[in-house]
């Protein structure tokens, strides 16, 4: 399993884990949703971050 962290400055805004050739967005140690590619997973995190800030 491979993992990625998306940060803005020093703030962690999201985590992504690669599981079975899919990309899972992780929040509070739980899978929120799955994406077919890394780009859509990153877009999902950015959209959620923008809605909350």
Residue frames as a rotation matrix with the C-alpha (Angstrom) as fourth column:
UNK 1
0.588 0.809 0.000 0.00
0.809 -0.588 0.000 0.00
0.000 0.000 -1.000 0.00
UNK 2
-0.590 -0.721 0.362 1.30
0.736 -0.665 -0.126 3.43
0.331 0.192 0.924 -0.97
UNK 3
0.374 0.744 -0.553 0.19
0.888 -0.460 -0.018 6.64
-0.268 -0.484 -0.833 0.72
UNK 4
-0.420 -0.403 0.813 0.23
0.627 -0.776 -0.061 10.33
0.656 0.484 0.579 -0.12
UNK 5
-0.018 0.400 -0.916 -0.30
0.846 -0.482 -0.228 13.45
-0.533 -0.779 -0.330 1.96
UNK 6
0.052 0.127 0.991 -1.63
0.723 -0.689 0.050 16.68
0.689 0.713 -0.128 0.47
UNK 7
-0.040 -0.152 -0.988 -0.39
0.891 -0.453 0.034 19.75
-0.453 -0.878 0.153 2.32
UNK 8
0.530 0.105 0.841 -0.85
0.465 -0.866 -0.185 23.48
0.709 0.489 -0.508 1.96
UNK 9
0.258 -0.576 0.776 2.07
-0.746 -0.629 -0.218 25.17
0.613 -0.522 -0.592 3.68
UNK 10
-0.822 -0.547 0.156 2.54
-0.501 0.566 -0.655 23.20
0.270 -0.617 -0.740 6.88
UNK 11
-0.224 0.842 0.490 -1.13
-0.792 0.136 -0.595 22.18
-0.568 -0.521 0.637 7.11
UNK 12
-0.969 -0.004 0.245 -2.17
0.100 0.906 0.412 18.65
-0.224 0.424 -0.877 6.20
UNK 13
-0.413 0.862 -0.294 -5.39
-0.854 -0.479 -0.202 18.90
-0.315 0.168 0.934 4.17
UNK 14
0.682 0.719 -0.136 -5.79
-0.725 0.640 -0.256 15.30
-0.097 0.273 0.957 3.05
UNK 15
-0.425 -0.765 0.484 -4.42
-0.616 0.636 0.464 11.81
-0.663 -0.101 -0.742 2.78
UNK 16
0.530 0.506 -0.681 -4.68
-0.844 0.396 -0.362 9.30
0.086 0.767 0.636 -0.05
UNK 17
-0.217 -0.552 0.805 -3.90
-0.481 0.778 0.404 5.59
-0.849 -0.300 -0.435 0.05
UNK 18
-0.186 0.101 -0.977 -3.46
-0.941 0.268 0.207 3.40
0.283 0.958 0.045 -3.02
UNK 19
-0.396 0.188 0.899 -5.41
-0.462 0.805 -0.372 0.18
-0.794 -0.562 -0.232 -2.46
UNK 20
-0.123 0.337 0.934 -6.00
0.540 0.812 -0.222 -2.47
-0.833 0.476 -0.282 -5.15
UNK 21
-0.701 -0.299 0.648 -5.18
0.713 -0.301 0.633 -0.06
0.006 0.906 0.424 -8.02
UNK 22
0.393 0.785 0.478 -7.66
0.613 -0.612 0.501 2.51
0.685 0.096 -0.722 -6.66
UNK 23
-0.721 -0.615 0.319 -7.03
0.230 -0.646 -0.728 5.67
0.654 -0.452 0.607 -4.67
UNK 24
0.220 0.786 -0.578 -8.83
0.850 0.136 0.509 6.01
0.479 -0.603 -0.638 -1.34
UNK 25
-0.163 -0.166 0.973 -9.32
-0.257 -0.944 -0.205 9.39
0.952 -0.284 0.111 0.31
UNK 26
-0.188 -0.032 -0.982 -8.67
0.804 0.569 -0.173 8.95
0.564 -0.822 -0.081 4.04
UNK 27
-0.171 0.149 0.974 -10.18
-0.435 -0.898 0.062 11.08
0.884 -0.413 0.218 6.80
UNK 28
0.133 0.145 0.980 -9.87
-0.991 0.018 0.131 10.30
0.002 -0.989 0.146 10.52
UNK 29
-0.699 -0.590 0.405 -8.27
-0.582 0.798 0.157 6.92
-0.415 -0.126 -0.901 9.73
UNK 30
-0.039 0.736 0.676 -11.29
0.274 0.659 -0.701 5.84
-0.961 0.157 -0.227 7.65
UNK 31
-0.846 -0.195 0.496 -11.83
0.512 -0.036 0.858 5.60
-0.149 0.980 0.130 3.90
UNK 32
-0.387 0.705 -0.594 -14.16
-0.262 -0.702 -0.662 8.38
-0.884 -0.101 0.456 2.72
UNK 33
0.773 0.617 -0.145 -14.33
-0.329 0.196 -0.924 7.41
-0.542 0.762 0.354 -0.96
UNK 34
-0.027 -0.747 0.664 -12.47
0.481 0.573 0.663 5.67
-0.876 0.338 0.344 -3.80
UNK 35
0.557 0.110 -0.823 -11.23
-0.579 -0.659 -0.480 7.12
-0.595 0.744 -0.304 -7.09
UNK 36
0.937 -0.153 0.314 -9.89
0.319 0.740 -0.592 5.51
-0.142 0.655 0.743 -10.27
UNK 37
0.223 -0.909 0.352 -6.87
0.674 -0.118 -0.730 7.80
0.705 0.400 0.586 -10.47
UNK 38
-0.348 -0.507 -0.789 -4.76
0.930 -0.292 -0.222 10.01
-0.118 -0.811 0.573 -8.25
UNK 39
-0.917 -0.045 0.397 -5.84
0.175 -0.939 0.296 13.24
0.359 0.341 0.869 -9.94
UNK 40
-0.030 0.984 0.178 -9.53
-0.039 -0.179 0.983 12.80
0.999 0.023 0.044 -9.09
UNK 41
0.324 0.070 -0.944 -8.65
0.876 0.355 0.327 11.90
0.357 -0.932 0.054 -5.50
UNK 42
-0.701 -0.632 -0.331 -6.61
0.702 -0.693 -0.162 15.11
-0.127 -0.346 0.930 -5.19
UNK 43
-0.701 0.516 0.492 -9.46
-0.051 -0.725 0.687 17.12
0.712 0.456 0.534 -6.76
UNK 44
0.288 0.850 -0.441 -11.88
0.423 0.300 0.855 15.65
0.859 -0.432 -0.273 -4.22
UNK 45
-0.005 -0.381 -0.925 -9.67
0.998 -0.060 0.019 16.70
-0.063 -0.923 0.381 -1.30
UNK 46
-0.921 -0.380 0.085 -9.21
0.388 -0.914 0.118 20.21
0.033 0.141 0.989 -2.71
UNK 47
-0.348 0.874 0.338 -12.96
0.010 -0.357 0.934 20.65
0.937 0.329 0.115 -3.26
UNK 48
0.446 0.498 -0.744 -13.71
0.710 0.309 0.632 19.54
0.545 -0.810 -0.216 0.30
UNK 49
-0.366 -0.677 -0.638 -11.00
0.907 -0.413 -0.082 21.85
-0.208 -0.609 0.766 1.65
UNK 50
-0.914 0.019 0.404 -12.35
0.163 -0.897 0.410 24.82
0.371 0.441 0.817 -0.34
UNK 51
0.034 0.999 0.030 -15.91
0.207 -0.037 0.978 24.20
0.978 -0.027 -0.208 0.91
UNK 52
0.546 0.172 -0.820 -14.74
0.791 0.217 0.572 24.21
0.277 -0.961 -0.018 4.52
UNK 53
-0.229 -0.703 -0.673 -12.46
0.808 -0.522 0.271 27.29
-0.542 -0.482 0.688 4.35
